[in-house]
Amino acid sequence: MKRFTQIILGIALLTTLTLACSSNRNIALKQNAGVVADPSLYATLYQQFAAEYKALCFQAYNIASFRLDEALQRKYHRPLAIVLDIDETVLDNIPYQAAALKGNFGYPVQWDEWMNKADAEPLEGVVKFLQRAEDKGVTIFYISNRKDKYKAATIENLKAKQLPFADEDHVLLRTDGNEKNTRRNLVAQNFEIIMFVGDNLGDFDGIFDTTDAQLRTDATIKYADSFGEKWIVLPNPVYGNWVDALRGYDLKLPPQALADTLKNSLIEF
């Protein structure tokens, strides 16, 4: 009888464990299939922790330095200048994105607080590159679509991180629309711009200021020879005009609907 009882208890335990494992597996499958991560979560993790991201930043500014040396070998009739974007080109704003993900909020919530903190770190390679350009007699201009009300904080941040030409005349923020051509043309009136550096294609030419993905692709192909030459691109998988150009991208959609819509736009084999 004792032996029979032990067998029955053993079978019961095995059944319980089997059901538990099956239940846990079903829960895991449901979690994998149903839990929606914020679309920018992995991109934010990539920019904060991937060595590959740092390598790409080093690579961009190594190429920029090489192109600077080439440009200095040519003769120009006007002083030389380099034009850069700021966010995700010179300064790293991903801590703001991380706070937004953890706090479940989005831009512009707490953006004022982040800007006024004036403590964003420079991207890998940018300080060395810009200091070298300054030593070679090249003027630096920062053309950013940060609102002009953040100008003082932006200059403070750039100065604190030892970035050259951090002053009123060389930090050109937006006062009206987002287009940068007007500010670029102002610089071009008095300088020979030998290089543009940015993370968004609109940092190079107004032709990219569109949410039409095909037009942006066509323009990229048209200007293929400019990339790595006069146009130096930094990676930014978190935000930018490329997101607005995604088919079906609509922040008014609930998270699950947005995820499903973006997934449906993927091109399969």
N, C-alpha and C positions, 0 to 999 in steps of 0.2 A: 504493500500500500504506500509506504514511504517512497519507494522507487517510482511508483506511478505518479505520485504527487509531484516529485522533482521533475519528471518528464513534462507533466502538464504545465508547471511553472516555467520551465525552460522554453516550451513552445510559446507560452504567453509573452515572455520577455522578448523572444525573437520577433514575434509578430508586432509588438509595440515598437521595437527598434526599427523594424522595416517600415512601419507606417510613419514613424517620426522622420526617418530619412526621406521617405517619399514626400511627406508634407513639406519638409525643409527645401527639397528640390523644387517642388511646385512653387513655393514662396519665392525662391531664387529666380525661377523662370518668370514669375509674374513681375518681380522687381526689375529684371533685365528688360522685360518687354514693356512695362508700364511706367516706370519712373523716368521722368523727363529732366535731364540735366540742362542747366542754362546753356544756350548755344555758345556762350563765350567762356565757359568754365575751363575747358581743356586748352583753349588758346591763351587764357590768362596764366594757367599753370606752365604752359610752354615758355612764355616770355619771362616768367619769374624763375624757373628752375632748369630749363633745358640748356645744357652746355652748347647745343647746336645753335640756339638763339644768340648767345654771346659770340660764337664763332662767326655767324653771319654779320654781326655788327662790326667785329674786327675786320672781316673781309671787306665790307663796304668802305671802311675808312682807310684800309690799306690800299685799295684801288684808288680812292680819292687822292691819297698822298702821291701815288704814282702818276695820276693825271695832272696833279698840281706841278710836279717836276717837269712834265712834258710841256705844260702851258708856259712855264717860266722860260723855256728855251725859245719861245716865239716872240716876235716883236709886236708891240701894241702901241697905239697912239693915245690911249687913255689909261688911267689907273685900273688895276685889276680888282675884281670882287668875287666873292663866293656867296651865294644865297642859300640859306637853309631854312627848312621848317623847324619848329621847336619840339612839339609833342611827339614822342616816339621816333624822333630823329636826333635831337640833342638831349632832351630830358625825358626821363622815364616816369610816366604817369600810371603805370600798372598798379601801384599800391592803391590808387583811388578805385580802380576797377575791382581789385580784390575786396576792398571795403564794401563796395556796392553789392558784390555777390554774397558776401557774408551777411550784410544787413538787409538784403532783399530790396534794394532800391536802385534807381537808375539816374543817369544825368538828367537834370542839373542838381539833384539833391546832394547836398554837402560839397558841391564843386567849389563854391566860394571858400569854404573852410580849407579845402585842399590847396587852392591857388594861393591863398593868403598865408599858408604855412611856409611857402617859398623854400621848400627843402627837397624838391625832386632831384634824384641822382642823375648824373650824366650817363649816357650810353657808353658802352665799351668802345674805346678808341677815339671818341670825338674830341676830348680835351687835348690830347697829344696832337691830333691833326690840326685843329684850329689854332693852337698856339704856334705850331710850325708855320702855318699859313701867315699868321701875323708877323712872325720873324722874317718871312720872305717879302714883306711889304704888301700883302694882299689884305684888302678890307673885307670884313665879315658883316653881312646883313642877315637878320633873323626875320623872316616873313611868316607870321603865324596867324591862324584864325581864332586865336584866343581873343576875347573881347578886350577892347582898349582899356576898360576899367581895371584890368589886371596888369597893366603895364608896369607899374611900380613894383609889384610883387614879382613879376617875371624878371625884371632887371636885377632885383635883389637876389633871386635864385641863381641866375646866370653868373653874377659876380661871385657869389658864395662858392660856386663850383669851379672858379678859375677860368671861366670862358671869356674870351676877349670880345671887345666892342660891345659890352653890355651897357648900353646907354640909350638915351631918348632918340638919338639920331639913327641908330642902327637896329633898333627893335621896332618893327612895324606890325602892329596888331590891327585887327579889323575894326572898323567903325560903322560900316553899313552891311553890305552883303558878304558872302563867303568867297567871292572871286578874288584871286591874287594877281591877276594880270596888271591891274592898275598900279599896284605897289611894285611889282617887278619892273614895269616900265619906268617908274620914277627912278629906280636904281640905274636902269640902263641908260638914262639920259646923261649920266656923268661917269659911268663906269663900264668897263668891258667885263661882263659876267662870264667867267670861265667855267663855272660849275654850279649846278643846282643839286641839293641833297634833300631828300624827303622820303616819307613812308607812304604817301598817297600820290597817285599819278597827277592829281590836281596841283601838286607842288611844283610841277614842271611846265605845264601848259594848260590853258583854259579849255582846250579841246577835250580834256578828260572830265570836265565838270558836268557830267550827265549821269543819269541813273539808267541809261540804256546800255546794258551789258555788251551788246554786239558792237555798238559804236566805240565803247572803250577798248574792246578787243581789237577792232579794226585800226584804231589810232595807235595802239601799242605795236602792232605789226608794221604800220607805216613808219614809225619812228624807232624801229628796232635797233638801228645803228647808234642811237643816242645813249642807250642804256649801257652803263659801264664806261662811257666816254665823258659826255658833258652832264649826263643825268645819272646820279648815284642813288639807288633805291635801298631803303632799310625795310626789313620785314615787319609787318604788323597784322597778325591774324585776328586781333581783337575787334577793331573798329576801323571805319573809313568808308569812302564812297563805294568800295567793292561790296560792302554789306547792303547798302541801299539798292545796289543794282541786282541783287539776287532775285531770281524769279520767285514770286510769292512771298517775299519778305514784307511783313506787316506787323508792327509792334502792337497793333490793336487786337490781334488774335490772342486767345489764351495760349499758355505755354505748350500744351499738348497739340493744339491745332497748328501752331506755328512750326513745331517740330515735325509734324506730319507733312505739312505743306513743303517745308524745305527738303525733307527726305524724298518726297515725290518728284522733286526737280532734279534729283541725282541721275546721272547718265550711266546706265548699266552696260555690261558687255553683251 
